[in-house]
Amino acid sequence: MLAQENDYIMSAAKSMYSSVTDPRILKLCTRRQEEIDGDNHRRERLAEQEKQIAEQEKQIAALTAKIEALEAQLADK
């Protein structure tokens, strides 16, 4: 509605529309969005893997402590 009342805005709107409907531009935009989405997915997977590694390290530390305690009990006997 605003574009209908202002020639400059109408021109800008037409220019934007033509650039969006240009198949080459659309392909570039689509490819870029896919790259962004892929990068975000990789970052999420990395964060999840880091979380799993931290949890496994805690479990290893707990098991190591148990082993050391058992070894100490055996040494005392």
Backbone atoms as SQL, in Angstrom:
CREATE TABLE atoms (id INTEGER PRIMARY KEY, chain TEXT, resi INTEGER, resn TEXT, atom TEXT, x REAL, y REAL, z REAL);
INSERT INTO atoms VALUES
  (1, 'A', 1, 'MET', 'N', 0.834, -1.173, 0.000),
  (2, 'A', 1, 'MET', 'CA', 0.000, 0.000, 0.000),
  (3, 'A', 1, 'MET', 'C', 0.885, 1.245, 0.000),
  (4, 'A', 2, 'LEU', 'N', 1.929, 1.248, 0.813),
  (5, 'A', 2, 'LEU', 'CA', 2.857, 2.370, 0.854),
  (6, 'A', 2, 'LEU', 'C', 3.559, 2.515, -0.486),
  (7, 'A', 3, 'ALA', 'N', 3.911, 1.377, -1.115),
  (8, 'A', 3, 'ALA', 'CA', 4.608, 1.420, -2.403),
  (9, 'A', 3, 'ALA', 'C', 3.743, 2.034, -3.482),
  (10, 'A', 4, 'GLN', 'N', 2.438, 1.886, -3.384),
  (11, 'A', 4, 'GLN', 'CA', 1.541, 2.443, -4.393),
  (12, 'A', 4, 'GLN', 'C', 1.518, 3.966, -4.325),
  (13, 'A', 5, 'GLU', 'N', 1.827, 4.528, -3.186),
  (14, 'A', 5, 'GLU', 'CA', 1.773, 5.978, -3.015),
  (15, 'A', 5, 'GLU', 'C', 3.120, 6.651, -3.232),
  (16, 'A', 6, 'ASN', 'N', 4.205, 5.903, -3.257),
  (17, 'A', 6, 'ASN', 'CA', 5.531, 6.493, -3.368),
  (18, 'A', 6, 'ASN', 'C', 6.302, 5.796, -4.486),
  (19, 'A', 7, 'ASP', 'N', 6.693, 6.576, -5.511),
  (20, 'A', 7, 'ASP', 'CA', 7.382, 6.000, -6.668),
  (21, 'A', 7, 'ASP', 'C', 8.726, 5.379, -6.295),
  (22, 'A', 8, 'TYR', 'N', 9.442, 5.977, -5.352),
  (23, 'A', 8, 'TYR', 'CA', 10.740, 5.450, -4.957),
  (24, 'A', 8, 'TYR', 'C', 10.600, 4.085, -4.287),
  (25, 'A', 9, 'ILE', 'N', 9.613, 3.984, -3.416),
  (26, 'A', 9, 'ILE', 'CA', 9.387, 2.715, -2.728),
  (27, 'A', 9, 'ILE', 'C', 8.895, 1.668, -3.726),
  (28, 'A', 10, 'MET', 'N', 8.074, 2.084, -4.689),
  (29, 'A', 10, 'MET', 'CA', 7.592, 1.157, -5.721),
  (30, 'A', 10, 'MET', 'C', 8.772, 0.627, -6.531),
  (31, 'A', 11, 'SER', 'N', 9.701, 1.502, -6.868),
  (32, 'A', 11, 'SER', 'CA', 10.879, 1.095, -7.635),
  (33, 'A', 11, 'SER', 'C', 11.737, 0.114, -6.834),
  (34, 'A', 12, 'ALA', 'N', 11.923, 0.422, -5.564),
  (35, 'A', 12, 'ALA', 'CA', 12.717, -0.467, -4.709),
  (36, 'A', 12, 'ALA', 'C', 12.028, -1.823, -4.561),
  (37, 'A', 13, 'ALA', 'N', 10.720, -1.806, -4.407),
  (38, 'A', 13, 'ALA', 'CA', 9.970, -3.053, -4.260),
  (39, 'A', 13, 'ALA', 'C', 10.086, -3.896, -5.530),
  (40, 'A', 14, 'LYS', 'N', 9.983, -3.255, -6.691),
  (41, 'A', 14, 'LYS', 'CA', 10.116, -3.990, -7.952),
  (42, 'A', 14, 'LYS', 'C', 11.521, -4.560, -8.098),
  (43, 'A', 15, 'SER', 'N', 12.514, -3.784, -7.710),
  (44, 'A', 15, 'SER', 'CA', 13.895, -4.250, -7.797),
  (45, 'A', 15, 'SER', 'C', 14.118, -5.452, -6.890),
  (46, 'A', 16, 'MET', 'N', 13.605, -5.379, -5.676),
  (47, 'A', 16, 'MET', 'CA', 13.747, -6.495, -4.745),
  (48, 'A', 16, 'MET', 'C', 13.024, -7.731, -5.284),
  (49, 'A', 17, 'TYR', 'N', 11.851, -7.535, -5.828),
  (50, 'A', 17, 'TYR', 'CA', 11.074, -8.663, -6.356),
  (51, 'A', 17, 'TYR', 'C', 11.809, -9.330, -7.510),
  (52, 'A', 18, 'SER', 'N', 12.370, -8.514, -8.405),
  (53, 'A', 18, 'SER', 'CA', 13.057, -9.099, -9.553),
  (54, 'A', 18, 'SER', 'C', 14.323, -9.835, -9.120),
  (55, 'A', 19, 'SER', 'N', 15.009, -9.342, -8.084),
  (56, 'A', 19, 'SER', 'CA', 16.206, -10.039, -7.629),
  (57, 'A', 19, 'SER', 'C', 15.847, -11.348, -6.940),
  (58, 'A', 20, 'VAL', 'N', 14.712, -11.379, -6.274),
  (59, 'A', 20, 'VAL', 'CA', 14.280, -12.591, -5.586),
  (60, 'A', 20, 'VAL', 'C', 13.772, -13.624, -6.592),
  (61, 'A', 21, 'THR', 'N', 13.211, -13.172, -7.684),
  (62, 'A', 21, 'THR', 'CA', 12.687, -14.117, -8.664),
  (63, 'A', 21, 'THR', 'C', 13.746, -14.557, -9.667),
  (64, 'A', 22, 'ASP', 'N', 14.922, -13.957, -9.613),
  (65, 'A', 22, 'ASP', 'CA', 16.016, -14.379, -10.488),
  (66, 'A', 22, 'ASP', 'C', 16.483, -15.753, -10.019),
  (67, 'A', 23, 'PRO', 'N', 16.406, -16.763, -10.857),
  (68, 'A', 23, 'PRO', 'CA', 16.767, -18.131, -10.436),
  (69, 'A', 23, 'PRO', 'C', 18.201, -18.246, -9.918),
  (70, 'A', 24, 'ARG', 'N', 19.110, -17.479, -10.475),
  (71, 'A', 24, 'ARG', 'CA', 20.494, -17.547, -10.003),
  (72, 'A', 24, 'ARG', 'C', 20.606, -17.039, -8.575),
  (73, 'A', 25, 'ILE', 'N', 19.914, -15.925, -8.303),
  (74, 'A', 25, 'ILE', 'CA', 19.927, -15.363, -6.952),
  (75, 'A', 25, 'ILE', 'C', 19.270, -16.334, -5.982),
  (76, 'A', 26, 'LEU', 'N', 18.137, -16.891, -6.385),
  (77, 'A', 26, 'LEU', 'CA', 17.443, -17.858, -5.526),
  (78, 'A', 26, 'LEU', 'C', 18.340, -19.059, -5.234),
  (79, 'A', 27, 'LYS', 'N', 19.060, -19.544, -6.239),
  (80, 'A', 27, 'LYS', 'CA', 19.942, -20.689, -6.042),
  (81, 'A', 27, 'LYS', 'C', 21.066, -20.341, -5.072),
  (82, 'A', 28, 'LEU', 'N', 21.641, -19.157, -5.222),
  (83, 'A', 28, 'LEU', 'CA', 22.697, -18.718, -4.311),
  (84, 'A', 28, 'LEU', 'C', 22.180, -18.591, -2.882),
  (85, 'A', 29, 'CYS', 'N', 21.003, -17.997, -2.747),
  (86, 'A', 29, 'CYS', 'CA', 20.417, -17.828, -1.411),
  (87, 'A', 29, 'CYS', 'C', 20.104, -19.183, -0.778),
  (88, 'A', 30, 'THR', 'N', 19.578, -20.084, -1.577),
  (89, 'A', 30, 'THR', 'CA', 19.258, -21.419, -1.081),
  (90, 'A', 30, 'THR', 'C', 20.520, -22.152, -0.648),
  (91, 'A', 31, 'ARG', 'N', 21.547, -22.073, -1.469),
  (92, 'A', 31, 'ARG', 'CA', 22.811, -22.738, -1.139),
  (93, 'A', 31, 'ARG', 'C', 23.402, -22.167, 0.144),
  (94, 'A', 32, 'ARG', 'N', 23.351, -20.843, 0.269),
  (95, 'A', 32, 'ARG', 'CA', 23.899, -20.203, 1.473),
  (96, 'A', 32, 'ARG', 'C', 23.119, -20.625, 2.715),
  (97, 'A', 33, 'GLN', 'N', 21.789, -20.669, 2.600),
  (98, 'A', 33, 'GLN', 'CA', 20.976, -21.078, 3.741),
  (99, 'A', 33, 'GLN', 'C', 21.264, -22.521, 4.122),
  (100, 'A', 34, 'GLU', 'N', 21.469, -23.380, 3.127),
  (101, 'A', 34, 'GLU', 'CA', 21.809, -24.774, 3.411),
  (102, 'A', 34, 'GLU', 'C', 23.152, -24.863, 4.137),
  (103, 'A', 35, 'GLU', 'N', 24.112, -24.027, 3.739),
  (104, 'A', 35, 'GLU', 'CA', 25.403, -24.011, 4.421),
  (105, 'A', 35, 'GLU', 'C', 25.250, -23.559, 5.868),
  (106, 'A', 36, 'ILE', 'N', 24.438, -22.539, 6.079),
  (107, 'A', 36, 'ILE', 'CA', 24.199, -22.041, 7.439),
  (108, 'A', 36, 'ILE', 'C', 23.525, -23.122, 8.276),
  (109, 'A', 37, 'ASP', 'N', 22.502, -23.762, 7.713),
  (110, 'A', 37, 'ASP', 'CA', 21.793, -24.821, 8.435),
  (111, 'A', 37, 'ASP', 'C', 22.731, -25.984, 8.770),
  (112, 'A', 38, 'GLY', 'N', 23.569, -26.364, 7.796),
  (113, 'A', 38, 'GLY', 'CA', 24.524, -27.444, 8.030),
  (114, 'A', 38, 'GLY', 'C', 25.518, -27.090, 9.115),
  (115, 'A', 39, 'ASP', 'N', 25.992, -25.847, 9.090),
  (116, 'A', 39, 'ASP', 'CA', 26.940, -25.402, 10.107),
  (117, 'A', 39, 'ASP', 'C', 26.287, -25.417, 11.491),
  (118, 'A', 40, 'ASN', 'N', 25.066, -24.945, 11.572),
  (119, 'A', 40, 'ASN', 'CA', 24.350, -24.962, 12.854),
  (120, 'A', 40, 'ASN', 'C', 24.163, -26.393, 13.354),
  (121, 'A', 41, 'HIS', 'N', 23.826, -27.302, 12.435),
  (122, 'A', 41, 'HIS', 'CA', 23.639, -28.709, 12.811),
  (123, 'A', 41, 'HIS', 'C', 24.954, -29.299, 13.316),
  (124, 'A', 42, 'ARG', 'N', 26.054, -28.999, 12.636),
  (125, 'A', 42, 'ARG', 'CA', 27.359, -29.507, 13.081),
  (126, 'A', 42, 'ARG', 'C', 27.722, -28.961, 14.456),
  (127, 'A', 43, 'ARG', 'N', 27.424, -27.693, 14.691),
  (128, 'A', 43, 'ARG', 'CA', 27.718, -27.098, 15.998),
  (129, 'A', 43, 'ARG', 'C', 26.900, -27.761, 17.100),
  (130, 'A', 44, 'GLU', 'N', 25.626, -28.046, 16.815),
  (131, 'A', 44, 'GLU', 'CA', 24.776, -28.714, 17.800),
  (132, 'A', 44, 'GLU', 'C', 25.288, -30.124, 18.100),
  (133, 'A', 45, 'ARG', 'N', 25.686, -30.850, 17.052),
  (134, 'A', 45, 'ARG', 'CA', 26.223, -32.195, 17.248),
  (135, 'A', 45, 'ARG', 'C', 27.518, -32.152, 18.052),
  (136, 'A', 46, 'LEU', 'N', 28.372, -31.187, 17.755),
  (137, 'A', 46, 'LEU', 'CA', 29.624, -31.059, 18.486),
  (138, 'A', 46, 'LEU', 'C', 29.366, -30.773, 19.963),
  (139, 'A', 47, 'ALA', 'N', 28.434, -29.885, 20.241),
  (140, 'A', 47, 'ALA', 'CA', 28.101, -29.560, 21.629),
  (141, 'A', 47, 'ALA', 'C', 27.564, -30.801, 22.351),
  (142, 'A', 48, 'GLU', 'N', 26.730, -31.579, 21.677),
  (143, 'A', 48, 'GLU', 'CA', 26.192, -32.797, 22.282),
  (144, 'A', 48, 'GLU', 'C', 27.308, -33.815, 22.535),
  (145, 'A', 49, 'GLN', 'N', 28.218, -33.951, 21.588),
  (146, 'A', 49, 'GLN', 'CA', 29.330, -34.881, 21.763),
  (147, 'A', 49, 'GLN', 'C', 30.244, -34.439, 22.902),
  (148, 'A', 50, 'GLU', 'N', 30.475, -33.140, 23.012),
  (149, 'A', 50, 'GLU', 'CA', 31.297, -32.635, 24.116),
  (150, 'A', 50, 'GLU', 'C', 30.630, -32.914, 25.456),
  (151, 'A', 51, 'LYS', 'N', 29.317, -32.791, 25.488),
  (152, 'A', 51, 'LYS', 'CA', 28.568, -33.087, 26.713),
  (153, 'A', 51, 'LYS', 'C', 28.696, -34.565, 27.070),
  (154, 'A', 52, 'GLN', 'N', 28.594, -35.438, 26.058),
  (155, 'A', 52, 'GLN', 'CA', 28.733, -36.874, 26.298),
  (156, 'A', 52, 'GLN', 'C', 30.140, -37.217, 26.777),
  (157, 'A', 53, 'ILE', 'N', 31.140, -36.593, 26.190),
  (158, 'A', 53, 'ILE', 'CA', 32.526, -36.839, 26.601),
  (159, 'A', 53, 'ILE', 'C', 32.726, -36.423, 28.055),
  (160, 'A', 54, 'ALA', 'N', 32.183, -35.275, 28.437),
  (161, 'A', 54, 'ALA', 'CA', 32.322, -34.808, 29.813),
  (162, 'A', 54, 'ALA', 'C', 31.667, -35.802, 30.779),
  (163, 'A', 55, 'GLU', 'N', 30.509, -36.318, 30.401),
  (164, 'A', 55, 'GLU', 'CA', 29.821, -37.299, 31.249),
  (165, 'A', 55, 'GLU', 'C', 30.643, -38.581, 31.360),
  (166, 'A', 56, 'GLN', 'N', 31.206, -39.021, 30.247),
  (167, 'A', 56, 'GLN', 'CA', 32.028, -40.229, 30.272),
  (168, 'A', 56, 'GLN', 'C', 33.286, -40.016, 31.115),
  (169, 'A', 57, 'GLU', 'N', 33.864, -38.846, 31.052),
  (170, 'A', 57, 'GLU', 'CA', 35.038, -38.552, 31.878),
  (171, 'A', 57, 'GLU', 'C', 34.694, -38.604, 33.365),
  (172, 'A', 58, 'LYS', 'N', 33.506, -38.134, 33.725),
  (173, 'A', 58, 'LYS', 'CA', 33.067, -38.223, 35.119),
  (174, 'A', 58, 'LYS', 'C', 32.923, -39.682, 35.540),
  (175, 'A', 59, 'GLN', 'N', 32.336, -40.488, 34.660),
  (176, 'A', 59, 'GLN', 'CA', 32.163, -41.907, 34.965),
  (177, 'A', 59, 'GLN', 'C', 33.513, -42.597, 35.117),
  (178, 'A', 60, 'ILE', 'N', 34.452, -42.267, 34.255),
  (179, 'A', 60, 'ILE', 'CA', 35.791, -42.849, 34.333),
  (180, 'A', 60, 'ILE', 'C', 36.460, -42.454, 35.651),
  (181, 'A', 61, 'ALA', 'N', 36.325, -41.194, 36.028),
  (182, 'A', 61, 'ALA', 'CA', 36.927, -40.726, 37.283),
  (183, 'A', 61, 'ALA', 'C', 36.317, -41.471, 38.469),
  (184, 'A', 62, 'ALA', 'N', 35.000, -41.676, 38.440),
  (185, 'A', 62, 'ALA', 'CA', 34.348, -42.394, 39.532),
  (186, 'A', 62, 'ALA', 'C', 34.813, -43.839, 39.585),
  (187, 'A', 63, 'LEU', 'N', 34.919, -44.487, 38.441),
  (188, 'A', 63, 'LEU', 'CA', 35.390, -45.876, 38.410),
  (189, 'A', 63, 'LEU', 'C', 36.850, -45.975, 38.841),
  (190, 'A', 64, 'THR', 'N', 37.648, -45.015, 38.438),
  (191, 'A', 64, 'THR', 'CA', 39.057, -44.997, 38.850),
  (192, 'A', 64, 'THR', 'C', 39.167, -44.876, 40.357),
  (193, 'A', 65, 'ALA', 'N', 38.338, -44.021, 40.947),
  (194, 'A', 65, 'ALA', 'CA', 38.347, -43.858, 42.399),
  (195, 'A', 65, 'ALA', 'C', 37.951, -45.164, 43.087),
  (196, 'A', 66, 'LYS', 'N', 36.956, -45.871, 42.537),
  (197, 'A', 66, 'LYS', 'CA', 36.542, -47.154, 43.117),
  (198, 'A', 66, 'LYS', 'C', 37.666, -48.177, 43.023),
  (199, 'A', 67, 'ILE', 'N', 38.330, -48.217, 41.878),
  (200, 'A', 67, 'ILE', 'CA', 39.445, -49.162, 41.695),
  (201, 'A', 67, 'ILE', 'C', 40.553, -48.876, 42.700),
  (202, 'A', 68, 'GLU', 'N', 40.863, -47.601, 42.849),
  (203, 'A', 68, 'GLU', 'CA', 41.922, -47.230, 43.807),
  (204, 'A', 68, 'GLU', 'C', 41.527, -47.616, 45.228),
  (205, 'A', 69, 'ALA', 'N', 40.266, -47.436, 45.561),
  (206, 'A', 69, 'ALA', 'CA', 39.793, -47.806, 46.905),
  (207, 'A', 69, 'ALA', 'C', 39.897, -49.304, 47.105),
  (208, 'A', 70, 'LEU', 'N', 39.522, -50.081, 46.087),
  (209, 'A', 70, 'LEU', 'CA', 39.605, -51.544, 46.188),
  (210, 'A', 70, 'LEU', 'C', 41.075, -51.996, 46.283),
  (211, 'A', 71, 'GLU', 'N', 41.927, -51.365, 45.506),
  (212, 'A', 71, 'GLU', 'CA', 43.359, -51.693, 45.578),
  (213, 'A', 71, 'GLU', 'C', 43.918, -51.393, 46.956),
  (214, 'A', 72, 'ALA', 'N', 43.479, -50.292, 47.540),
  (215, 'A', 72, 'ALA', 'CA', 43.937, -49.925, 48.896),
  (216, 'A', 72, 'ALA', 'C', 43.452, -50.959, 49.896),
  (217, 'A', 73, 'GLN', 'N', 42.225, -51.438, 49.760),
  (218, 'A', 73, 'GLN', 'CA', 41.712, -52.472, 50.672),
  (219, 'A', 73, 'GLN', 'C', 42.497, -53.771, 50.539),
  (220, 'A', 74, 'LEU', 'N', 42.849, -54.100, 49.290),
  (221, 'A', 74, 'LEU', 'CA', 43.631, -55.329, 49.094),
  (222, 'A', 74, 'LEU', 'C', 45.030, -55.184, 49.667),
  (223, 'A', 75, 'ALA', 'N', 45.584, -54.014, 49.563),
  (224, 'A', 75, 'ALA', 'CA', 46.940, -53.792, 50.091),
  (225, 'A', 75, 'ALA', 'C', 46.951, -53.873, 51.616),
  (226, 'A', 76, 'ASP', 'N', 45.842, -53.485, 52.257),
  (227, 'A', 76, 'ASP', 'CA', 45.752, -53.518, 53.718),
  (228, 'A', 76, 'ASP', 'C', 45.603, -54.934, 54.241),
  (229, 'A', 77, 'LYS', 'N', 45.184, -55.863, 53.459),
  (230, 'A', 77, 'LYS', 'CA', 44.959, -57.240, 53.935),
  (231, 'A', 77, 'LYS', 'C', 46.193, -58.021, 53.994);
